[in-house]
Amino acid sequence: MEFQLLHQDASSAARRGRLTTAHGTIDTPAFMAVGTRASVKGLTPAMLGEAGCQIILANTYHLMLRPGPETVHTLGGLQKFSGWNRPMLTDSGGFQVFSLSDLRAFDPDGVTFKSHIDGSLVRLTPQESMRIQHLLGADIAMAFDDCPPADCPSERLQAAMDRTIRWAKICKDEHERLVAQLPTSNFQLPTSQSLFAIVQGGTDPAQRARCAAELTALDFPGYAIGGLAVGEGHDRMVQTIAATAPLLPAHKPRYLMGVGYPRDILEAVKLGVDMFDCVLPTRNGRNALAFTYQGTMRLRNAKYATDPRPLEAGCDCYCCRHFSRGYLRHLFSVQEMLGPTLVSLHNVRFFQRWMLDIRNAINDNALSVLTAPGEAGALDVER
Ligand SMILES: [Zn+2]
């Protein structure tokens, strides 16, 4: 993997870059659509490509439970399995273990938890997360971390930090060992897989600084800021990014996990963040909520019943080129599956258009005058 810095913004820490992986290049700042179970809900890889997506995220936790990493591996790895032959990233499973599963039990070596699907006991360790992500075969894997809740006591935060740092070292050793192994199956193992570390620390600047110092000393090819957008509130999130991003190596990609709204992305870009992911485009799309530059639209609203206009004037997506607001409202009214697909497609394209605007503004040294979509006021929904 190679990360090139192409342009540094004159008025902020924002930068234009290009990340090159074995499956293609990613223009940064970049937004990753989320394909939780190796599928971006309702959208085909062809739709994602046409919408401008360059990299998709998949969730290790979900894929380890179903269909299991060996099955994905047998079917050729994530790209071949999902039909998305471009860059992919897998998270470590840490976030879902701590947010979805019941009955977590920590020990120094890992965590044992109850599957949210059938209640069976599952164990995840740094080594096991590396083994699973290696079998899944994404271009970028993430170190297994402990992601504590936003409002946890300081002892819990301290323990999570200690674990995250210790586990990152184990993940790095295990990842290097796996990558060095010769191919053992009938398809090319991901010898080009890169491992990113995740800086935790809640909203405590001292903990963030300690975690960043320990992890950057290990010389990972990229760094994520994790544990944000978990209920800490916008201001504390931005303060934490501002305190953490400058501590990460300037010549390596910085990835803010699970963020977010267009306004949050713009602020984080200005603080030097290069990569983002969020379920918002598809989750909102499935619920008839459309993002536009004028604000968020709720398509179930009766006022759209006979509206002949596209979702958003000027949008070049397939949905806006072919369908009216009235038709989209009808699809949701009668629960046709095409409705969630079309609005998800528009939303995914909307986020790619927003990232393109951000990248162009950085190139033009015009980021300071760029305003986030919908800032003038939501059409139908308050944020
Ligand atoms: Zn559109």
Residues whose N, C-alpha, C, O or C-beta is under 5 A from the ligand:
A	BS01	ZN	C315 C317 C319 C320 H346
